[in-house]
Amino acid sequence: MNFIIVNPDVFEMIGVAGFALYVINYSLLTLRFMDGHSLSYFILNLLAAAFVLVGLTVSFNLASAMIQLFWVAMSSLGIALRLARPTPALA
């Protein structure tokens, strides 16, 4: 059986990319380039949390992992609600 050995730095960089997604998403929200009810907002939050969780596999921290799992759950719920109840078109 062959196992692929991945350099831990790859996981660390994925975690850093997650941090960058958090910062970009929050900046877009704060500067009003993005709406907090938009699907893209929830998707970016979900991706950021998932990427940070991957980074935590290298240097695990329980509290941080719990926060990321919370963001994954809430972002998934936000996506589901957004898809189930799309916002009505503005007249």
Disulfide bonds with the S-S distance in Angstrom:
none
